[in-house]
Amino acid sequence: MQFLLLSWALRWVQAGNHYRTCRAYRKAKLCYEKAAQGQERVGTPYGGAKLLEQAAQMALKEGAPASDVAGFYQQCRALYAEAGR
């Protein structure tokens, strides 16, 4: 089951990278969020935090409100704490 979740998360990351390259930041942000959820489900909070950081960067580029961006970074902080970093 974990292999399927990792594969699922990897595909979301690949899609996010594609959308970021095409400057479709909103779609990239959503892909990185989905990938982060997959990493959390597998039990790798550090990987999830890194992906949420990318989602926050995409939110900044798309011009999202500061509260949304801050929410991503708060989730990152919680995941880093869970990972012991």
C-alpha positions as CSV (number, residue, x, y, z in Angstrom):
1,M,0.0,0.0,0.0
2,Q,2.8,2.4,0.8
3,F,4.3,1.9,-2.7
4,L,1.1,3.0,-4.2
5,L,0.9,6.1,-2.1
6,L,4.5,7.0,-2.9
7,S,3.8,6.5,-6.6
8,W,0.7,8.6,-6.3
9,A,2.7,11.4,-4.5
10,L,5.4,11.3,-7.1
11,R,2.9,11.8,-9.9
12,W,1.5,14.8,-8.2
13,V,5.0,16.2,-7.8
14,Q,5.7,15.7,-11.5
15,A,2.5,17.4,-12.4
16,G,3.3,20.3,-10.1
17,N,6.7,20.7,-11.7
18,H,5.1,20.8,-15.1
19,Y,2.5,23.4,-14.1
20,R,5.2,25.5,-12.4
21,T,7.2,25.4,-15.6
22,C,4.2,26.5,-17.6
23,R,3.5,29.3,-15.0
24,A,0.2,27.8,-14.0
25,Y,0.9,28.5,-10.3
26,R,-2.6,27.7,-8.9
27,K,-2.6,24.3,-10.5
28,A,1.0,23.7,-9.3
29,K,0.0,24.7,-5.8
30,L,-2.8,22.2,-5.7
31,C,-0.5,19.4,-7.0
32,Y,2.1,20.1,-4.4
33,E,-0.7,20.0,-1.7
34,K,-1.9,16.6,-2.9
35,A,1.7,15.3,-3.0
36,A,2.2,16.6,0.6
37,Q,-0.9,14.7,1.7
38,G,0.5,11.5,0.2
39,Q,3.8,12.0,2.0
40,E,2.0,12.5,5.3
41,R,-0.1,9.3,4.7
42,V,3.0,7.3,4.1
43,G,4.5,8.6,7.3
44,T,7.2,10.9,6.0
45,P,6.4,14.3,7.5
46,Y,9.7,15.9,6.4
47,G,8.8,15.2,2.7
48,G,5.4,16.6,3.3
49,A,6.8,19.7,4.8
50,K,9.1,20.3,1.8
51,L,6.2,19.9,-0.6
52,L,4.1,22.3,1.4
53,E,6.9,24.8,1.2
54,Q,6.7,24.6,-2.6
55,A,3.0,25.0,-2.4
56,A,3.5,28.2,-0.3
57,Q,5.9,29.5,-3.0
58,M,3.4,28.9,-5.7
59,A,0.7,30.7,-3.6
60,L,3.0,33.7,-3.3
61,K,3.6,33.7,-7.1
62,E,-0.1,33.5,-7.8
63,G,-0.8,36.4,-5.5
64,A,-2.7,34.6,-2.8
65,P,-3.6,36.4,0.4
66,A,-0.9,36.5,3.0
67,S,-3.1,34.5,5.4
68,D,-3.1,31.6,3.0
69,V,0.6,31.6,2.6
70,A,1.1,31.8,6.3
71,G,-1.2,28.8,6.7
72,F,1.0,26.8,4.5
73,Y,4.1,27.7,6.5
74,Q,2.3,26.9,9.8
75,Q,1.6,23.5,8.4
76,C,5.2,23.1,7.4
77,R,6.3,24.1,10.9
78,A,4.1,21.5,12.4
79,L,5.4,18.8,10.1
80,Y,9.0,19.7,10.7
81,A,8.4,19.5,14.4
82,E,6.8,16.1,13.9
83,A,9.9,15.0,11.9
84,G,12.2,16.3,14.7
85,R,13.8,19.1,12.6
